[in-house]
């Protein structure tokens, strides 16, 4: 009797370990003897479900793999896509190669400024930095962390610096060129600074650049705790003395109230410019 019970116990244990179901009935022949009659039902349902799940998982994995390939192809297409109104600027040389097609201002990098986390640090307070003139005396990038504390409190004095490409003349009773500040006087008070002045057309200076400068100035004046990371980069093509345009980037700290990255062409309606030296003639 003991051997029979041990055998039954081992059989039940084995069946459970295989994931098989069991049914049983209990018959009592007397008060001292209970006979257990077990009826085992070999059910492979769990194993079948597991196999089906494995098949489904394989199908899903194939679909995911197919989708990954499609996504990779789309990313390649997007990388090669060029929208003239949303220029993806990977280098300054790419901006320099752009030709004016009638739109004065175009977005760069989908209008997102290219500042690192360190660039946006305010621990040193407001500051301004102007790049050295290059080997041809052309201006380079001007950078600043702007705050109302940098804004001038005195009236601007007349400008006398003549940047590269300065061949000014009147066309239709208006001066063609302005001495254009990279970082506008209203933002830092810099005036006759060789490192902050370039030859810009009247239209480049006002209204195009001024529009973004005014946006920044308005934000700074709203609160003494407001900061804007700011960069203006003149874009020259090869060894030309007159810039083809400027890239302007602005980002307010801890907000997107000021947020732009634009390229502005240095052009003037009705005038053909010689960018090699800044001379011009009416078209």
Secondary structure as a PSIPRED ss2 file (coil, helix, strand):
# PSIPRED VFORMAT (PSIPRED V4.0)

   1 X C   1.000  0.000  0.000
   2 X H   0.000  1.000  0.000
   3 X H   0.000  1.000  0.000
   4 X H   0.000  1.000  0.000
   5 X H   0.000  1.000  0.000
   6 X H   0.000  1.000  0.000
   7 X H   0.000  1.000  0.000
   8 X H   0.000  1.000  0.000
   9 X H   0.000  1.000  0.000
  10 X H   0.000  1.000  0.000
  11 X H   0.000  1.000  0.000
  12 X H   0.000  1.000  0.000
  13 X H   0.000  1.000  0.000
  14 X H   0.000  1.000  0.000
  15 X H   0.000  1.000  0.000
  16 X H   0.000  1.000  0.000
  17 X H   0.000  1.000  0.000
  18 X C   1.000  0.000  0.000
  19 X C   1.000  0.000  0.000
  20 X C   1.000  0.000  0.000
  21 X C   1.000  0.000  0.000
  22 X E   0.000  0.000  1.000
  23 X E   0.000  0.000  1.000
  24 X E   0.000  0.000  1.000
  25 X E   0.000  0.000  1.000
  26 X E   0.000  0.000  1.000
  27 X E   0.000  0.000  1.000
  28 X E   0.000  0.000  1.000
  29 X C   1.000  0.000  0.000
  30 X C   1.000  0.000  0.000
  31 X C   1.000  0.000  0.000
  32 X C   1.000  0.000  0.000
  33 X C   1.000  0.000  0.000
  34 X E   0.000  0.000  1.000
  35 X E   0.000  0.000  1.000
  36 X E   0.000  0.000  1.000
  37 X E   0.000  0.000  1.000
  38 X E   0.000  0.000  1.000
  39 X E   0.000  0.000  1.000
  40 X E   0.000  0.000  1.000
  41 X C   1.000  0.000  0.000
  42 X C   1.000  0.000  0.000
  43 X C   1.000  0.000  0.000
  44 X C   1.000  0.000  0.000
  45 X H   0.000  1.000  0.000
  46 X H   0.000  1.000  0.000
  47 X H   0.000  1.000  0.000
  48 X H   0.000  1.000  0.000
  49 X H   0.000  1.000  0.000
  50 X H   0.000  1.000  0.000
  51 X H   0.000  1.000  0.000
  52 X H   0.000  1.000  0.000
  53 X H   0.000  1.000  0.000
  54 X H   0.000  1.000  0.000
  55 X H   0.000  1.000  0.000
  56 X H   0.000  1.000  0.000
  57 X H   0.000  1.000  0.000
  58 X H   0.000  1.000  0.000
  59 X H   0.000  1.000  0.000
  60 X H   0.000  1.000  0.000
  61 X H   0.000  1.000  0.000
  62 X H   0.000  1.000  0.000
  63 X H   0.000  1.000  0.000
  64 X H   0.000  1.000  0.000
  65 X H   0.000  1.000  0.000
  66 X H   0.000  1.000  0.000
  67 X H   0.000  1.000  0.000
  68 X H   0.000  1.000  0.000
  69 X H   0.000  1.000  0.000
  70 X H   0.000  1.000  0.000
  71 X H   0.000  1.000  0.000
  72 X H   0.000  1.000  0.000
  73 X H   0.000  1.000  0.000
  74 X H   0.000  1.000  0.000
  75 X H   0.000  1.000  0.000
  76 X H   0.000  1.000  0.000
  77 X H   0.000  1.000  0.000
  78 X H   0.000  1.000  0.000
  79 X H   0.000  1.000  0.000
  80 X C   1.000  0.000  0.000
  81 X C   1.000  0.000  0.000
  82 X C   1.000  0.000  0.000
  83 X E   0.000  0.000  1.000
  84 X C   1.000  0.000  0.000
  85 X C   1.000  0.000  0.000
  86 X E   0.000  0.000  1.000
  87 X E   0.000  0.000  1.000
  88 X C   1.000  0.000  0.000
  89 X C   1.000  0.000  0.000
  90 X C   1.000  0.000  0.000
  91 X C   1.000  0.000  0.000
  92 X H   0.000  1.000  0.000
  93 X H   0.000  1.000  0.000
  94 X H   0.000  1.000  0.000
  95 X H   0.000  1.000  0.000
  96 X H   0.000  1.000  0.000
  97 X C   1.000  0.000  0.000
  98 X C   1.000  0.000  0.000
  99 X C   1.000  0.000  0.000
 100 X C   1.000  0.000  0.000
 101 X C   1.000  0.000  0.000
 102 X C   1.000  0.000  0.000
 103 X C   1.000  0.000  0.000
 104 X C   1.000  0.000  0.000
 105 X E   0.000  0.000  1.000
 106 X E   0.000  0.000  1.000
 107 X E   0.000  0.000  1.000
 108 X E   0.000  0.000  1.000
 109 X H   0.000  1.000  0.000
 110 X H   0.000  1.000  0.000
 111 X H   0.000  1.000  0.000
 112 X C   1.000  0.000  0.000
 113 X C   1.000  0.000  0.000
 114 X C   1.000  0.000  0.000
 115 X C   1.000  0.000  0.000
 116 X C   1.000  0.000  0.000
 117 X C   1.000  0.000  0.000
 118 X H   0.000  1.000  0.000
 119 X H   0.000  1.000  0.000
 120 X H   0.000  1.000  0.000
 121 X C   1.000  0.000  0.000
 122 X C   1.000  0.000  0.000
 123 X C   1.000  0.000  0.000
 124 X C   1.000  0.000  0.000
 125 X C   1.000  0.000  0.000
 126 X C   1.000  0.000  0.000
 127 X E   0.000  0.000  1.000
 128 X E   0.000  0.000  1.000
 129 X E   0.000  0.000  1.000
 130 X E   0.000  0.000  1.000
 131 X C   1.000  0.000  0.000
 132 X C   1.000  0.000  0.000
 133 X C   1.000  0.000  0.000
 134 X C   1.000  0.000  0.000
 135 X C   1.000  0.000  0.000
 136 X C   1.000  0.000  0.000
 137 X C   1.000  0.000  0.000
 138 X C   1.000  0.000  0.000
 139 X C   1.000  0.000  0.000
 140 X C   1.000  0.000  0.000
 141 X C   1.000  0.000  0.000
 142 X E   0.000  0.000  1.000
 143 X E   0.000  0.000  1.000
 144 X E   0.000  0.000  1.000
 145 X E   0.000  0.000  1.000
 146 X E   0.000  0.000  1.000
 147 X C   1.000  0.000  0.000
 148 X H   0.000  1.000  0.000
 149 X H   0.000  1.000  0.000
 150 X H   0.000  1.000  0.000
 151 X C   1.000  0.000  0.000
 152 X C   1.000  0.000  0.000
 153 X C   1.000  0.000  0.000
 154 X C   1.000  0.000  0.000
 155 X C   1.000  0.000  0.000
 156 X C   1.000  0.000  0.000
 157 X C   1.000  0.000  0.000
 158 X C   1.000  0.000  0.000
 159 X C   1.000  0.000  0.000
 160 X C   1.000  0.000  0.000
 161 X C   1.000  0.000  0.000
 162 X C   1.000  0.000  0.000
 163 X C   1.000  0.000  0.000
 164 X C   1.000  0.000  0.000
 165 X C   1.000  0.000  0.000
 166 X C   1.000  0.000  0.000
 167 X C   1.000  0.000  0.000
 168 X C   1.000  0.000  0.000
 169 X C   1.000  0.000  0.000
 170 X E   0.000  0.000  1.000
 171 X E   0.000  0.000  1.000
 172 X C   1.000  0.000  0.000
 173 X C   1.000  0.000  0.000
 174 X E   0.000  0.000  1.000
 175 X E   0.000  0.000  1.000
 176 X C   1.000  0.000  0.000
 177 X E   0.000  0.000  1.000
 178 X E   0.000  0.000  1.000
 179 X E   0.000  0.000  1.000
 180 X E   0.000  0.000  1.000
 181 X E   0.000  0.000  1.000
 182 X C   1.000  0.000  0.000
 183 X C   1.000  0.000  0.000
 184 X C   1.000  0.000  0.000
 185 X H   0.000  1.000  0.000
 186 X H   0.000  1.000  0.000
 187 X H   0.000  1.000  0.000
 188 X H   0.000  1.000  0.000
 189 X C   1.000  0.000  0.000
 190 X C   1.000  0.000  0.000
 191 X C   1.000  0.000  0.000
 192 X C   1.000  0.000  0.000
 193 X C   1.000  0.000  0.000
 194 X H   0.000  1.000  0.000
 195 X H   0.000  1.000  0.000
 196 X H   0.000  1.000  0.000
 197 X E   0.000  0.000  1.000
 198 X E   0.000  0.000  1.000
 199 X E   0.000  0.000  1.000
 200 X E   0.000  0.000  1.000
 201 X E   0.000  0.000  1.000
 202 X H   0.000  1.000  0.000
 203 X H   0.000  1.000  0.000
 204 X H   0.000  1.000  0.000
 205 X H   0.000  1.000  0.000
 206 X H   0.000  1.000  0.000
 207 X H   0.000  1.000  0.000
 208 X H   0.000  1.000  0.000
 209 X H   0.000  1.000  0.000
 210 X H   0.000  1.000  0.000
 211 X H   0.000  1.000  0.000
 212 X H   0.000  1.000  0.000
 213 X H   0.000  1.000  0.000
 214 X H   0.000  1.000  0.000
 215 X H   0.000  1.000  0.000
 216 X H   0.000  1.000  0.000
 217 X H   0.000  1.000  0.000
 218 X H   0.000  1.000  0.000
 219 X H   0.000  1.000  0.000
 220 X H   0.000  1.000  0.000
 221 X H   0.000  1.000  0.000
 222 X H   0.000  1.000  0.000
 223 X C   1.000  0.000  0.000
 224 X C   1.000  0.000  0.000
 225 X C   1.000  0.000  0.000
 226 X C   1.000  0.000  0.000
 227 X C   1.000  0.000  0.000
 228 X E   0.000  0.000  1.000
 229 X E   0.000  0.000  1.000
 230 X E   0.000  0.000  1.000
 231 X E   0.000  0.000  1.000
 232 X E   0.000  0.000  1.000
 233 X E   0.000  0.000  1.000
 234 X E   0.000  0.000  1.000
 235 X E   0.000  0.000  1.000
 236 X C   1.000  0.000  0.000
 237 X C   1.000  0.000  0.000
 238 X C   1.000  0.000  0.000
 239 X C   1.000  0.000  0.000
 240 X C   1.000  0.000  0.000
 241 X C   1.000  0.000  0.000
 242 X C   1.000  0.000  0.000
 243 X C   1.000  0.000  0.000
 244 X C   1.000  0.000  0.000
 245 X E   0.000  0.000  1.000
 246 X E   0.000  0.000  1.000
 247 X E   0.000  0.000  1.000
 248 X E   0.000  0.000  1.000
 249 X E   0.000  0.000  1.000
 250 X E   0.000  0.000  1.000
 251 X E   0.000  0.000  1.000
 252 X E   0.000  0.000  1.000
 253 X C   1.000  0.000  0.000
 254 X C   1.000  0.000  0.000
 255 X C   1.000  0.000  0.000
 256 X C   1.000  0.000  0.000
 257 X C   1.000  0.000  0.000
 258 X C   1.000  0.000  0.000
 259 X E   0.000  0.000  1.000
 260 X E   0.000  0.000  1.000
 261 X E   0.000  0.000  1.000
 262 X E   0.000  0.000  1.000
 263 X E   0.000  0.000  1.000
 264 X E   0.000  0.000  1.000
 265 X E   0.000  0.000  1.000
 266 X C   1.000  0.000  0.000
 267 X C   1.000  0.000  0.000
 268 X C   1.000  0.000  0.000
 269 X C   1.000  0.000  0.000
 270 X C   1.000  0.000  0.000
 271 X E   0.000  0.000  1.000
 272 X E   0.000  0.000  1.000
 273 X E   0.000  0.000  1.000
 274 X C   1.000  0.000  0.000
 275 X C   1.000  0.000  0.000
 276 X C   1.000  0.000  0.000
 277 X C   1.000  0.000  0.000
 278 X C   1.000  0.000  0.000
 279 X C   1.000  0.000  0.000
 280 X E   0.000  0.000  1.000
 281 X E   0.000  0.000  1.000
 282 X E   0.000  0.000  1.000
 283 X C   1.000  0.000  0.000
